Amino acid sequence: DTGANPARRGPRRTDTTTRKQHTMSNLHALAVYSGRMAQGDYDAVYEYFADHFISHVTERVNPDALGTDIRAREGEFWQMARQAFPDMDFAVNLVLESGDHVVSNWTLTGTHSGSHYYDVPPSGQRVTINGTAVLRFENGKVVEHWGGPHCMKGVGLV
């Protein structure tokens, strides 16, 4: 028995189709989230990141925040970048998906003419910061994060 039902007509919904639709919704969620944050809607992090969200870089970049709700730090990053680079442009260069994971390579460009970026005073120079985020989704929300900026040399952080 092949399991086929001769009385059944039309396409069968497969696990592949279900996974593809779920992944497309994860990609769509990431696109909407990134767009809202880039436009200054910093509360979007609370809609698109789960309450139990964890970042695997917290221990390295902010060890005092381990075990706390770090979603606000995502908003702080975007807000600081927007204030430091008033003409900021945020672009997603590449997006890959595999199951519940989405990998996004991004670039932030702007003129450092606003406020300090971390501890670096404004230089008036045009800078480019790129990074990679590896995100795991559950029920349409980000639950885990790996990655971050690659090149901070352009703003004098290394």
Residue pairs with C-beta under 8 A, 6 or more apart in sequence:
19 99
22 100
23 97
23 99
23 100
23 102
25 140
26 97
26 100
26 102
26 137
26 140
27 95
27 97
27 102
29 48
29 137
29 140
29 141
30 48
30 95
30 102
30 104
30 135
30 142
31 92
32 44
32 48
33 44
33 45
33 47
33 48
33 142
34 90
34 92
34 104
34 106
36 44
37 44
37 45
37 74
37 75
37 78
37 90
38 78
38 88
38 90
40 78
40 79
40 82
42 75
42 78
42 79
43 75
45 71
45 72
45 74
45 75
46 71
48 141
48 142
49 71
49 74
49 141
49 142
49 143
50 138
50 139
50 141
50 142
50 143
51 69
52 143
53 69
53 70
53 71
53 141
53 142
53 143
53 144
53 145
54 70
54 143
54 144
54 145
55 70
55 144
55 145
55 146
56 144
56 145
56 146
57 145
57 146
57 147
57 148
58 65
58 66
58 70
59 66
61 148
62 70
62 73
65 73
80 115
80 117
80 118
81 88
81 108
81 110
81 117
82 88
82 114
83 114
83 115
84 110
84 112
84 114
84 115
84 116
84 117
84 122
84 155
85 108
85 109
85 110
85 111
85 112
85 113
85 114
85 117
85 127
86 110
86 111
86 113
86 114
87 110
87 111
87 113
88 108
88 109
88 110
89 108
89 109
89 110
90 106
90 107
90 108
91 106
91 107
91 109
92 104
92 105
92 106
93 105
93 106
93 107
93 130
94 103
94 104
94 105
95 102
95 103
95 104
95 105
96 102
96 103
97 103
100 136
100 137
100 138
101 134
101 135
101 136
101 137
102 134
102 135
102 137
103 132
103 133
103 134
103 135
104 132
104 133
104 135
105 130
105 131
105 132
106 130
106 131
106 132
106 133
107 128
107 129
107 130
108 128
108 129
108 130
108 131
109 126
109 127
109 128
109 129
110 126
110 127
111 124
111 125
111 126
111 127
112 120
112 122
112 123
112 124
112 125
112 126
112 127
112 155
113 122
113 124
114 122
115 122
116 122
117 155
117 157
118 155
118 157
120 155
120 156
120 157
123 155
123 156
125 154
127 154
127 155
128 151
128 154
129 149
129 150
129 151
129 152
129 154
129 155
130 149
130 150
130 151
131 147
131 148
131 149
131 150
132 147
132 148
132 150
133 145
133 146
133 147
133 148
134 145
134 146
134 147
135 142
135 144
135 145
136 142
136 143
136 144
136 145
137 143
152 158
